[in-house]
Amino acid sequence: MSFTSAVPGAWLSEQDCDLDAFRALVEQSTDLAGFPYATSVERNVLVYDSDGLRKSVAGGERREVQAELARAFADGPGIVVLQGAFPDASVVDRTTDVFDALIAEQLASGAGAGDHFAKPGANDRVWNALEKAALYDPEAFADYYANDILALVSAAWLGPGYQITSQVNVVNPGGAAQTVHRDYHLGFLSNEAAAGYPAHVHRLSPVLTLQGAVAHCDMPVESGPTMYLPHSQKYEPGYLAWRLPAFRAYFEAHHIQLPLAKGDAAFFNPALFHAAGTNRTTDVRRMANLLQVSSAFGRAMETVDREAVSNAVFPVLLKRKSEGAGEEWLDTVVAACAEGYPFPTNLDSDPPLDGLAPPSQAAVVRRAVREEWTPEALREELRAGTERRES
């Protein structure tokens, strides 16, 4: 992954943040010729037609497509828009209904969800929406997370074994913009704390996470879709720069926004400078499912009871298998349900048996689907596996 480093040393500080060097990066143009699978460049952002990507993958070009997406996140603009990621609007609408029900339950209970980088209470936020949606409506969950484009782009950046978490964000009419920021991991630390990590960790942090958003309604620019600064992910001291007044002012003056249609998705490098925009409409509840996809080698931001999610969705997997769902479809849903990485674990009680690692939770669920276990059998094995991993 290439970065422009403000200092050749092993540590970074706010003194290394040079606005002129930053400008030189973010004011470059995105060259469409360098990304042959993209259909256009809009305001320096690469735009892809999801059906076109599906055809390329079906034609044996999966690795080539994924290599281009990874290059877009690392050395390109850092952001891609995937038009028509969800071609069936009913899948999105059904999941929207689930999210609305979860929001209603949350409001009725008097619970406040808070928000990141925005005033708490102004908008509607559902934390750990992945687990809550799976338990509320496993059928809708399975249809939604079986999406091949989500799997394609997640694996392109993170490889196999990725972990999905989800937070629903509804910016209501009049909802104010977030402040510019970078995302998890280092993006959630104070500048003092971030400066405590050596420069190579600043380079590592972006490759542990992929940020995404699925539009659950049409999002014209006046509704405040996310503001982005293409190419800003390449600025190495950016985790220390985004809070500085000069960099914030530059972002406010130069960010871009793109409208999205329901079913479109945007994915971006977590180091990209970005912020949700102000909803200036009077009638658009701008709903997005914010996806944070984490590397198997990192840890997700949220604690998800993946044992409960897997048990809830397993009967749906058996049903869809009996109806002819393919292995790839089933595996993609399992990837959203179960833990794909076997560590950390207690190696005394959970030792490797057929290699260097014990089976992951996802491997157990895939075996259960393949061998058509009963839900009770899977529940018992997942519970036993959890107990083996505990110290």
Salt bridges, closest charged atoms under 4 A:
GLU27 OE2 - ARG23 NH2 3.39
ASP51 OD1 - ARG54 NH1 3.09
ASP93 OD1 - LYS262 NZ 2.84
ASP100 OD1 - ARG285 NH1 3.46
ASP115 OD1 - ARG125 NH2 2.46
ASP124 OD2 - ARG285 NH2 3.76
ASP137 OD1 - ARG94 NH2 3.39
GLU139 OE2 - LYS319 NZ 3.24
GLU139 OE1 - ARG320 NH2 2.86
ASP143 OD1 - ARG320 NH1 2.53
ASP148 OD2 - ARG54 NE 2.96
ASP183 OD1 - HIS181 NE2 3.59
ASP183 OD2 - HIS274 NE2 2.85
GLU236 OE2 - ARG203 NH1 2.86
GLU307 OE1 - ARG383 NH2 2.69
GLU323 OE1 - ARG320 NE 3.90
GLU328 OE2 - ARG62 NH2 3.02
ASP331 OD1 - ARG366 NE 3.26
GLU339 OE1 - ARG299 NH1 3.78
ASP350 OD1 - ARG388 NE 3.47
GLU371 OE2 - ARG367 NE 3.19
GLU372 OE2 - LYS321 NZ 3.41
GLU381 OE2 - ARG388 NH2 3.12
